[in-house]
Amino acid sequence: MHEMLRQAASDAVAMGPAILLQGLHVAHPLDVVNASALYPDDRRTILAAWISDVYAVGSNPALRYMPGTSKPVTVDEIDSALTELDRRFGA
């Protein structure tokens, strides 16, 4: 029983904010910024999680890959998307 709960918790952590991406096609961080179906705070949560080390690509730590996205992107691309989100909706 404990192992099942531990696995469920691990799966939830692995998905994290990516669960908010369900039903959206996200190929680039700017797709999150432009996702009108999401509240600005949800967009910021997704981008902040995406840039975190949790989604770092082991062989190239400058890249991030979040489940539900089409490919890894650079930290700089995510940072630029966060800057654009702040420009549009404020920090």
TORKE-272710 format. One record per residue: chain; x, z, y of N, C-alpha, C, O, CB in turn; residue in three letters; residue number from 0. Coordinates in steps of 0.1 Angstrom, whole numbers, always signed. Last residue first. Glycine has a CB too. Example, Ala and Ser with C-alpha at 12.3 -4.5 7.8 and 13.67 -1.06 7.14 Angstrom:
SITE   ch     nc1     nc3     nc2    cac1    cac3    cac2     cc1     cc3     cc2     oc1     oc3     oc2    cbc1    cbc3    cbc2    aa     i
SITE    A    +128     +71     -22    +137     +71     -11    +129     +79      +0    +134     +80     +11    +141     +57      -6   SER     1
SITE    A    +132     +78     -57    +123     +78     -45    +132     +78     -33    +142     +85     -33    +113     +90     -45   ALA     0
END
This chain:
SITE   ch     nc1     nc3     nc2    cac1    cac3    cac2     cc1     cc3     cc2     oc1     oc3     oc2    cbc1    cbc3    cbc2    aa     i
SITE    A     +44    -131    +419     +50    -122    +409     +43    -110    +407     +47    -102    +398     +64    -119    +414   ALA    90
SITE    A     +22    -160    +422     +28    -147    +427     +34    -139    +416     +30    -140    +404     +18    -139    +434   GLY    89
SITE    A     +14    -184    +412      +4    -173    +411     +10    -160    +417      +3    -149    +417      +0    -171    +397   PHE    88
SITE    A     +34    -203    +418     +19    -207    +418     +10    -195    +419      +0    -195    +426     +16    -214    +406   ARG    87
SITE    A     +58    -190    +415     +55    -198    +427     +40    -200    +429     +34    -199    +440     +63    -211    +427   ARG    86
SITE    A     +55    -179    +390     +56    -170    +401     +53    -177    +414     +46    -172    +423     +70    -164    +402   ASP    85
SITE    A     +57    -204    +376     +45    -195    +374     +44    -185    +386     +34    -184    +392     +45    -188    +361   LEU    84
SITE    A     +83    -211    +382     +72    -220    +387     +59    -212    +386     +50    -213    +395     +71    -232    +378   GLU    83
SITE    A     +97    -191    +369     +99    -193    +384     +87    -201    +389     +81    -197    +400    +112    -200    +387   THR    82
SITE    A     +90    -197    +343     +87    -184    +349     +87    -185    +364     +78    -179    +371     +96    -173    +344   LEU    81
SITE    A    +103    -222    +341     +88    -221    +340     +83    -208    +345     +73    -208    +352     +84    -222    +325   ALA    80
SITE    A    +129    -215    +343    +124    -223    +353    +108    -223    +353    +102    -223    +363    +128    -238    +351   SER    79
SITE    A    +131    -200    +319    +133    -193    +332    +127    -202    +344    +121    -196    +353    +148    -191    +335   ASP    78
SITE    A    +128    -220    +301    +118    -210    +301    +119    -202    +315    +109    -199    +321    +120    -200    +290   ILE    77
SITE    A    +151    -235    +306    +138    -242    +307    +127    -231    +308    +118    -233    +316    +135    -251    +295   GLU    76
SITE    A    +171    -216    +301    +170    -222    +314    +156    -228    +316    +150    -227    +327    +181    -232    +317   ASP    75
SITE    A    +169    -214    +273    +166    -202    +281    +164    -207    +296    +155    -202    +302    +177    -191    +281   VAL    74
SITE    A    +156    -244    +258    +167    -236    +264    +161    -224    +272    +150    -225    +277    +176    -244    +273   THR    73
SITE    A    +137    -246    +228    +140    -250    +242    +150    -240    +247    +153    -230    +241    +127    -249    +251   VAL    72
SITE    A    +127    -259    +196    +135    -250    +204    +136    -255    +218    +138    -267    +220    +148    -246    +198   PRO    71
SITE    A     +94    -273    +192    +108    -273    +190    +115    -262    +198    +108    -257    +207    +114    -287    +193   LYS    70
SITE    A     +66    -267    +193     +71    -279    +186     +86    -279    +183     +90    -285    +173     +67    -291    +193   SER    69
SITE    A     +52    -235    +186     +57    -245    +195     +64    -256    +187     +67    -254    +175     +68    -239    +205   THR    68
SITE    A     +46    -218    +166     +35    -224    +173     +39    -235    +183     +31    -242    +188     +27    -214    +179   GLY    67
SITE    A     +72    -194    +172     +63    -200    +163     +50    -206    +170     +45    -200    +179     +58    -190    +152   PRO    66
SITE    A     +97    -203    +195     +86    -194    +192     +76    -201    +182     +73    -213    +184     +78    -191    +206   MET    65
SITE    A    +131    -203    +200    +120    -210    +193    +109    -200    +190    +111    -190    +183    +125    -216    +180   TYR    64
SITE    A    +157    -209    +223    +146    -201    +219    +136    -209    +211    +132    -220    +215    +139    -193    +231   ARG    63
SITE    A    +192    -211    +229    +179    -217    +225    +170    -206    +221    +173    -196    +215    +181    -228    +215   LEU    62
SITE    A    +215    -197    +231    +209    -202    +244    +196    -209    +241    +189    -213    +251    +219    -212    +250   ALA    61
SITE    A    +224    -191    +205    +216    -181    +212    +211    -186    +226    +203    -178    +232    +224    -169    +214   PRO    60
SITE    A    +224    -208    +178    +226    -212    +192    +218    -203    +201    +206    -206    +204    +222    -227    +195   ASN    59
SITE    A    +219    -198    +153    +231    -206    +155    +234    -210    +169    +245    -215    +172    +230    -218    +146   SER    58
SITE    A    +194    -184    +159    +206    -177    +154    +219    -185    +156    +229    -179    +160    +205    -174    +140   GLY    57
SITE    A    +175    -186    +187    +179    -194    +175    +193    -189    +171    +202    -189    +179    +179    -209    +178   VAL    56
SITE    A    +154    -160    +198    +167    -167    +198    +169    -174    +185    +166    -169    +174    +178    -157    +201   ALA    55
SITE    A    +131    -144    +199    +130    -158    +195    +142    -166    +197    +142    -179    +197    +119    -164    +204   TYR    54
SITE    A    +141    -120    +207    +134    -120    +195    +132    -134    +190    +133    -137    +178    +119    -114    +197   VAL    53
SITE    A    +152    -121    +232    +161    -124    +221    +154    -124    +208    +159    -129    +198    +171    -113    +220   ASP    52
SITE    A    +128    -139    +254    +135    -127    +248    +143    -130    +236    +142    -141    +230    +124    -116    +244   SER    51
SITE    A    +114    -160    +261    +127    -159    +266    +135    -148    +260    +147    -147    +261    +128    -158    +281   ILE    50
SITE    A     +89    -154    +250     +96    -166    +245    +111    -165    +249    +119    -169    +242     +90    -179    +251   TRP    49
SITE    A     +80    -133    +265     +83    -131    +251     +92    -142    +246    +102    -140    +239     +71    -130    +243   ALA    48
SITE    A     +76    -146    +289     +85    -134    +289     +89    -131    +274    +101    -128    +272     +79    -122    +295   ALA    47
SITE    A     +56    -164    +282     +70    -169    +287     +80    -158    +286     +91    -160    +282     +69    -174    +301   LEU    46
SITE    A     +35    -147    +275     +40    -157    +266     +54    -161    +270     +63    -161    +261     +31    -169    +265   ILE    45
SITE    A     +31    -133    +300     +34    -126    +287     +41    -135    +277     +51    -132    +270     +22    -120    +281   THR    44
SITE    A     +24    -154    +317     +36    -147    +319     +41    -139    +307     +53    -139    +304     +34    -137    +331   ARG    43
SITE    A      -1    -161    +305     +10    -171    +306     +24    -164    +308     +34    -168    +301      +8    -181    +317   ARG    42
SITE    A     -15    -138    +310     -12    -142    +296      -1    -152    +295      +8    -152    +286     -25    -148    +290   ASP    41
SITE    A     -16    -138    +338      -9    -127    +331      -6    -131    +316      +5    -127    +311     -17    -114    +331   ASP    40
SITE    A     -32    -162    +342     -18    -161    +346     -10    -150    +339      +2    -152    +336     -17    -159    +361   PRO    39
SITE    A     -52    -170    +313     -50    -162    +325     -35    -162    +329     -27    -163    +320     -56    -148    +324   TYR    38
SITE    A     -56    -202    +299     -50    -189    +298     -50    -183    +312     -48    -190    +322     -36    -190    +293   LEU    37
SITE    A     -65    -227    +303     -73    -219    +294     -68    -204    +293     -75    -195    +288     -74    -225    +280   ALA    36
SITE    A     -46    -241    +316     -57    -235    +324     -66    -226    +316     -74    -218    +321     -65    -246    +331   SER    35
SITE    A     -14    -243    +313     -25    -240    +304     -36    -233    +311     -36    -221    +313     -20    -232    +292   ALA    34
SITE    A      +9    -246    +328      -2    -255    +331     -14    -253    +322     -24    -260    +324      +2    -270    +329   ASN    33
SITE    A     +27    -228    +316     +23    -227    +330     +11    -235    +334      +3    -230    +341     +35    -232    +339   VAL    32
SITE    A     +28    -241    +291     +22    -227    +292     +18    -225    +306      +7    -220    +309     +32    -216    +287   VAL    31
SITE    A     +42    -264    +297     +28    -265    +291     +21    -252    +292      +9    -251    +294     +29    -270    +277   ASP    30
SITE    A     +66    -254    +305     +57    -258    +315     +43    -260    +310     +34    -260    +318     +62    -270    +323   LEU    29
SITE    A     +79    -251    +279     +74    -239    +287     +65    -243    +298     +56    -235    +301     +86    -232    +292   PRO    28
SITE    A     +66    -276    +256     +76    -272    +267     +70    -260    +274     +58    -258    +275     +79    -284    +276   HIS    27
SITE    A     +46    -280    +239     +59    -286    +236     +70    -282    +245     +82    -283    +242     +58    -301    +236   ALA    26
SITE    A     +17    -269    +227     +28    -265    +236     +41    -271    +231     +46    -268    +220     +29    -249    +236   VAL    25
SITE    A     -16    -272    +225      -4    -279    +222      +7    -276    +232      +6    -279    +244      -7    -295    +222   HIS    24
SITE    A     -37    -245    +214     -30    -252    +225     -18    -260    +220     -12    -256    +211     -26    -243    +236   LEU    23
SITE    A     -46    -232    +192     -55    -241    +198     -49    -249    +210     -55    -259    +215     -67    -235    +202   GLY    22
SITE    A     -26    -204    +200     -35    -210    +190     -45    -219    +197     -52    -215    +206     -42    -200    +181   GLN    21
SITE    A     -12    -189    +218     -10    -203    +218     -19    -211    +209     -20    -223    +209      +4    -207    +215   LEU    20
SITE    A     -15    -162    +212     -23    -168    +224     -22    -183    +225     -30    -189    +231     -18    -161    +237   LEU    19
SITE    A      +3    -159    +193     -11    -159    +188     -19    -165    +200     -30    -171    +197     -16    -145    +184   ILE    18
SITE    A     +27    -155    +205     +24    -168    +201     +10    -170    +196      +4    -181    +196     +34    -172    +189   ALA    17
SITE    A     +31    -128    +211     +22    -136    +220     +20    -150    +216     +11    -157    +221     +28    -136    +234   PRO    16
SITE    A     +37    -122    +176     +36    -117    +190     +27    -125    +199     +16    -128    +194     +50    -117    +196   GLY    15
SITE    A     +47    -130    +151     +38    -139    +159     +38    -135    +174     +38    -144    +182     +24    -139    +153   MET    14
SITE    A     +63    -108    +144     +69    -122    +144     +60    -131    +152     +65    -140    +159     +70    -127    +130   ALA    13
SITE    A     +44     -87    +145     +56     -87    +155     +62    -101    +156     +65    -106    +166     +66     -77    +150   VAL    12
SITE    A     +28     -95    +124     +22     -94    +137     +33     -94    +148     +32    -101    +158     +14     -81    +139   ALA    11
SITE    A     +46     -93    +102     +40    -106    +106     +34    -106    +120     +36    -116    +127     +29    -109     +95   ASP    10
SITE    A     +51     -65    +103     +62     -75    +105     +57     -88    +109     +62     -95    +118     +70     -76     +92   SER     9
SITE    A     +25     -56     +96     +31     -52    +109     +43     -62    +113     +44     -66    +124     +36     -38    +109   ALA     8
SITE    A     +23     -66     +70     +14     -70     +81     +19     -67     +95     +18     -76    +104      +0     -63     +79   ALA     7
SITE    A     +44     -52     +58     +45     -67     +59     +35     -72     +70     +39     -81     +77     +41     -74     +45   GLN     6
SITE    A     +35     -26     +60     +48     -30     +66     +49     -45     +68     +54     -50     +78     +60     -24     +57   ARG     5
SITE    A     +12     -28     +44     +11     -25     +59     +24     -29     +66     +23     -34     +77      +8     -10     +60   LEU     4
SITE    A     +24     -34     +19     +14     -43     +25     +13     -41     +40     +13     -50     +48      +1     -42     +19   MET     3
SITE    A     +39     -10     +16     +46     -23     +17     +37     -34     +23     +41     -42     +31     +51     -28      +3   GLU     2
SITE    A     +19      +9     +13     +28      +9     +24     +35      -4     +27     +37      -8     +38     +38     +21     +23   HIS     1
SITE    A      +8      +0     -12      +0      +0      +0      +9      +0     +13      +6      -8     +22      -9     +12      +0   MET     0
END
